[in-house]
Amino acid sequence: MAVSSYVLIQVEMGQAAEVASAIRDIDGVVSAEIATGPYDIIAKASADTMDDLGRMVVGQVEMVEGITRTLTCPVVNL
């Protein structure tokens, strides 16, 4: 079973559209939507394992220029 999470992303002022577009191009990112409130983008990501998910977020998502902070929220199935 794949692991999914929501990644809440803050970006530099005026960068939301460019950052969301770049994030959508990352393998494993299901969606990246611009939002209002404390976070500028909410992305949904999926990977085979929690380790793979962590590597994707730290190694690819957080490397996108313009991102200032992320918060990864794994989805649990109760």
N, C-alpha and C positions, 0 to 999 in steps of 0.2 A: 504494500500500500504506500502510495506517495505521501510525502509530507508537504503540507501547505502552510503558508503564513501570509499575513498582511504586513507590509512594510510601510510605516508612516514616515514621510520624508519632508524635511524642511529644506528650502532652497534660498539662495540669495534673491533679493528683490528683483522682479522682472524676469526671472529665469525659469519659471514653472513650465511653460510650454516646451522649451528646448530640452529641459531635463526629462520631462515625461516622455518625449519622443525618443530620447536616447535610451531610457530605461526599457521602453517597449521592445527595443531591438535585442535585448539580452535574452539568451536562451534560458528558458525556465520561467520567465516573467509572463504571466497569463494576461495581466492588464495593468495599466498605470493611468489613473484618472486624476485630474486636477480637482482640488477641493478647496473649501474655505475653512477658516478656523486656525487652530494652532499648527496644523500640518498643511503643506501646500499640495502634496501628492500622496495618494494612497495607491500602493501597488499590491497586486496579489502575485505570489510566486509559488512555484512547486518544484520539488526535487525528489529524488529517490530516497534519500536519507537526511536526517537532521544535519549531519556533517556536510553533505553536499549543499544543502540550503545555506548553511553558514558560510561556506566558501564562496557561494554565489553572491551573497549579500556583501560580505567583506571584500572580496576580491574583484567584484564587477560593479555592483550597484553603487557602493560607496565611493568608487573611483570616478564616477561621472562628475564632470566639472560643474560646479554650481551648487552641489549638495553641501549643506552645512551640518545636518544631523539626521540620523535615522533611528527608528524604533521598530524592532522586529517583533511581531505578535504571532507566535505559532498557533495554528488552528488545532483544537482538540476535538475528538469525537467521543462524546460521553454516552 
